[in-house]
């Protein structure tokens, strides 16, 4: 019997924040909450799920909780480091990644990106890497280094630069890297297909040219 394919997802911090706000306001079944539940449970209707995350994402998540949700330092770190638990309990257990060069590389070409990516596994007692990063580069670096199938974000415009391939719809783009393509999508796009038992990865997008027509790259 063939084992089910593991779906590797990177969630931007804004997805976790959207899930928090949905719960605070009593909104059930949102796309963000579906995705957070999938990485927490390690499964969704489309198959087993593995969260791909990194220490920079965890550290910045804790910073967001302190600055915008009045969490104490201890409370913020405790909640943020739950992401490590999700990673270790996932379908393909691994440690959060340490991505070298986070936030310091301008991704004008694929070659520049490739030189910026390095993957390590580290324990939870690793030193804090930074106070705050003002853009989304470390999220993209994490997804590429961890070979994620899909990067989920509410701010897709932040990722449509450099080699990014825009489509004629605004909820998904493709990002070429090392002979493959990463799907970068808004939560509703991914949640819709995952709920139907379909993995909306690059192969799926490319196999449906009538539904996902190429647009122009945003430089």
C-alpha positions as CSV (number, residue, x, y, z in Angstrom):
1,X,0.0,0.0,0.0
2,X,1.5,3.3,-1.1
3,X,1.9,5.9,1.8
4,X,0.0,9.1,1.4
5,X,2.0,12.0,0.2
6,X,2.9,14.5,2.9
7,X,1.9,18.1,2.3
8,X,4.6,20.5,3.4
9,X,3.2,23.9,4.4
10,X,4.9,27.1,5.5
11,X,2.5,29.6,7.3
12,X,3.3,33.3,7.5
13,X,2.8,34.8,10.9
14,X,-0.3,36.6,9.6
15,X,-2.1,33.3,9.2
16,X,-1.6,32.5,12.9
17,X,-2.7,36.0,13.8
18,X,-5.8,35.7,11.6
19,X,-6.6,32.4,13.4
20,X,-6.3,34.1,16.8
21,X,-8.5,36.9,15.8
22,X,-11.1,34.6,14.4
23,X,-11.3,32.7,17.7
24,X,-11.4,35.9,19.7
25,X,-14.4,37.1,17.7
26,X,-16.1,33.7,17.6
27,X,-15.7,33.2,13.8
28,X,-15.7,29.5,13.0
29,X,-14.4,27.6,10.0
30,X,-12.2,30.4,8.6
31,X,-9.5,29.5,6.0
32,X,-6.8,30.6,8.4
33,X,-8.1,28.4,11.2
34,X,-8.4,25.5,8.9
35,X,-4.7,25.8,7.9
36,X,-3.6,26.3,11.5
37,X,-5.6,23.2,12.5
38,X,-4.0,21.2,9.7
39,X,-0.5,22.0,10.8
40,X,-1.4,21.4,14.5
41,X,-3.1,18.1,13.8
42,X,-0.6,17.0,11.1
43,X,-3.5,16.2,8.8
44,X,-6.2,17.6,6.5
45,X,-8.7,16.1,4.0
46,X,-6.0,16.1,1.4
47,X,-3.6,14.0,3.4
48,X,-0.9,14.2,6.1
49,X,0.6,17.6,6.8
50,X,4.1,18.8,7.9
51,X,4.6,22.3,9.1
52,X,7.8,23.9,7.7
53,X,8.9,26.7,10.0
54,X,12.0,28.3,11.4
55,X,13.5,30.0,14.4
56,X,13.1,33.4,12.8
57,X,9.4,32.8,12.3
58,X,8.9,31.6,15.8
59,X,10.9,34.6,17.3
60,X,9.0,37.1,15.2
61,X,5.7,35.5,16.1
62,X,6.6,36.0,19.8
63,X,7.5,39.6,19.1
64,X,4.1,40.2,17.4
65,X,2.3,38.7,20.4
66,X,4.1,41.0,22.8
67,X,3.8,44.2,20.7
68,X,0.3,43.8,19.4
69,X,-1.5,41.5,21.8
70,X,0.0,42.5,25.2
71,X,1.4,39.1,25.9
72,X,4.1,39.0,28.5
73,X,7.5,37.8,27.4
74,X,6.9,34.4,28.9
75,X,3.4,34.0,27.5
76,X,4.5,35.1,24.0
77,X,7.5,32.7,23.9
78,X,5.4,29.9,25.3
79,X,2.7,30.3,22.6
80,X,5.2,31.0,19.8
81,X,7.2,27.9,20.6
82,X,4.2,25.8,20.2
83,X,5.1,25.9,16.5
84,X,8.1,23.7,17.4
85,X,5.7,21.2,18.9
86,X,3.6,21.2,15.7
87,X,6.8,20.5,13.6
88,X,8.0,17.7,15.9
89,X,4.5,16.1,15.9
90,X,4.0,16.5,12.1
91,X,3.9,13.8,9.5
92,X,7.6,14.1,8.9
93,X,9.0,15.3,12.3
94,X,11.9,17.8,12.1
95,X,13.2,20.7,14.1
96,X,12.5,24.3,13.2
97,X,15.0,25.5,10.7
98,X,17.8,28.0,11.1
99,X,17.9,29.9,7.8
100,X,21.1,31.8,7.4
101,X,21.0,35.3,5.9
102,X,17.4,36.0,6.9
103,X,16.3,39.5,5.9
104,X,19.6,40.5,4.4
105,X,19.4,39.3,0.8
106,X,17.7,41.1,-2.1
107,X,16.2,38.4,-4.3
108,X,16.8,39.9,-7.7
109,X,17.8,36.6,-9.3
110,X,17.5,32.9,-8.6
111,X,21.3,32.6,-8.2
112,X,21.2,35.2,-5.5
113,X,18.5,33.4,-3.7
114,X,20.3,30.1,-3.9
115,X,23.4,31.5,-2.3
116,X,21.3,32.8,0.5
117,X,19.7,29.5,1.4
118,X,21.3,27.2,4.0
119,X,19.4,24.7,6.1
120,X,20.3,23.5,9.6
121,X,18.4,21.7,12.3
122,X,18.7,23.2,15.8
123,X,17.3,22.6,19.2
124,X,14.9,24.8,21.1
125,X,17.6,26.4,23.2
126,X,19.2,28.1,20.2
127,X,20.0,31.8,20.7
128,X,17.5,34.4,19.6
129,X,18.4,35.5,16.1
130,X,16.9,38.9,15.8
131,X,14.6,41.5,17.3
132,X,12.4,42.2,14.3
133,X,12.5,41.9,10.5
134,X,10.6,44.4,8.5
135,X,9.8,42.3,5.4
136,X,8.9,38.8,4.5
137,X,12.2,37.5,3.2
138,X,12.9,35.1,6.0
139,X,9.4,33.5,5.5
140,X,10.2,32.9,1.8
141,X,13.7,31.6,2.7
142,X,12.2,29.2,5.2
143,X,9.7,27.8,2.7
144,X,12.4,27.3,0.0
145,X,15.0,25.8,2.4
146,X,12.4,23.4,3.8
147,X,11.1,22.4,0.4
148,X,7.5,23.5,1.2
149,X,4.8,22.8,-1.3
150,X,2.9,25.9,-0.4
151,X,3.6,29.1,1.4
152,X,0.4,30.6,2.9
153,X,0.2,34.3,3.5
154,X,-2.4,37.0,3.6
155,X,0.0,39.5,2.1
156,X,0.8,37.9,-1.2
157,X,1.9,41.2,-2.8
158,X,5.0,41.1,-0.6
159,X,6.2,38.0,-2.4
160,X,5.5,39.0,-6.0
161,X,8.9,40.3,-6.8
162,X,12.1,39.1,-8.5
163,X,11.5,35.8,-10.3
164,X,8.0,35.4,-9.0
165,X,5.5,34.3,-11.7
166,X,2.2,36.1,-11.5
167,X,-1.0,34.5,-12.7
168,X,-4.2,36.1,-13.8
169,X,-5.7,35.8,-10.4
170,X,-4.6,37.6,-7.3
171,X,-4.6,34.8,-4.7
172,X,-1.7,32.7,-6.0
173,X,1.7,33.1,-7.5
174,X,4.5,30.7,-8.4
175,X,8.1,31.1,-7.3
176,X,10.8,29.2,-9.2
177,X,13.7,27.8,-7.3
178,X,16.3,25.0,-7.9
179,X,14.4,23.3,-10.6
180,X,11.0,23.4,-8.9
181,X,8.2,25.9,-8.2
182,X,6.8,27.0,-4.8
183,X,3.2,28.0,-4.7
184,X,2.6,31.1,-2.7
185,X,-1.1,31.5,-1.9
186,X,-3.7,33.3,0.2
187,X,-5.4,31.1,2.8
188,X,-8.8,30.9,1.1
189,X,-7.2,29.5,-2.1
190,X,-5.3,26.7,-0.2
191,X,-8.1,25.9,2.2
192,X,-10.6,25.5,-0.6
193,X,-8.6,22.9,-2.4
194,X,-7.3,21.1,0.7
195,X,-10.9,20.8,2.0
196,X,-11.7,19.0,-1.3
197,X,-8.9,16.6,-0.8
198,X,-6.7,18.2,-3.5
199,X,-3.1,19.5,-3.0
200,X,-2.9,22.8,-4.8
201,X,0.9,22.6,-5.4
202,X,2.8,23.8,-8.4
203,X,2.1,20.5,-10.3
204,X,-1.7,21.0,-9.8
205,X,-1.5,24.6,-10.9
206,X,0.5,23.8,-14.0
207,X,-1.8,20.9,-14.9
208,X,-4.8,23.3,-15.1
209,X,-3.7,26.0,-17.5
210,X,-7.3,27.1,-18.3
211,X,-7.8,27.9,-14.6
212,X,-4.4,29.3,-13.8
213,X,-3.3,31.4,-16.7
214,X,0.1,33.1,-16.6
215,X,0.2,36.8,-16.0
216,X,3.3,38.9,-15.9
217,X,6.0,38.9,-13.2
218,X,6.0,41.9,-10.9
219,X,9.4,43.4,-10.8
